[in-house]
Amino acid sequence: MSITSDILRGHTETIILKQLLISDSYGYQINKYIQEKTDNQFELKEATLYSAFRRLETAGYIVSYWGDETTGARRRYYSITTTGKKYYEDSKKEWEEAKGLLDSLI
Amino acid sequence: MVAKIRNYIQRAFDDVPKTKKAMELQEELIANCLEKFNDQLRIGKSEEEAYTAVISGIGDLSELTEGLKERHSLSVETPEQRKKSAVLVATAVMLYILSPMMVVFFSEVVNQSVIGVLMMFTFVAIATGLLVYNAMTKSRYRREEDTLVEEFKEWKSAKAKDRAIFETVSSAYWLIVVGIYLFISFTTLAWHYTWIIFIIAAAIGNIVKAILLWRQSDETK
């Protein structure tokens, strides 16, 4: 499992971008989605998740805005930018290549 | 339990400068963790279990907070920003220098001295606007990373001596300018032009100040 989570961690940013491609979202929702998709086998640490948000934001791949929740605490939503979409496509292509290579090697 | 989670996150931010960025990140983290906590309760976990799940899910926050501390050293001006700022200052200086010429040109060549004066003030206004814009975009850039208190402390200790020198030199400068103005006015008797000396003097004064400040910020880097 540790190899798996290492590989997954290496693709945190692409995983986040993929979620934002579907719709704008916030930290916990993204993490919840990752958990559901992986059948509760994998969950990002908050620290990892928010570090990735900061990196993506600095790079201009995502932008954030505060939601206007009427009840409870306000949430910070993230939205993917055009350059972010391009970056996602590139990362995905890279991953496909890596996957192909690994498949032929292992 | 809610307060405990809040405390846990706040403690991680203890030694991080209280910038807007840091406070917002803290708020975001707390909101998301509390939502997770409530979800855990909803699926039937006890408060204790839910708390453990939330805290263990947070992971090592220092990788986040370290980034906020490092920001300061990362926020050195990029070459593009430097270039943009240089263009702004250079344009402003050029406008200052050209502005009195408008008066001369319009009153001597076209014989429309009013337009000349208006043109001069427009030039001065644009130039000042450029300088203000340049200064504001820069200072906001820095202040975002630093706490105001630290900045003030630094400024107070380092600048007290510099300010005293600056003020003395500045007052001497303006006395000399008044002297030059009176001298030229009395010798040429062209009073309707000589007041331009004050504007030129102000421009030169600001340019010198800008150069000094620029050097100073280079040294502190």
Interface residues (C-beta under 8 A of the other chain):
Chain A: Y26 G27 Y28 N31 K32 E43 K45 E46 A47 T48 Y50 S51 R54 G72 A73 R74 R75 R76
Chain B: E24 L25 E27 E28 L29 I30 A31 N32 C33 L34 E35 K36 D39 G57 I58 G59 D60 L61 S62 E63 L64 G67
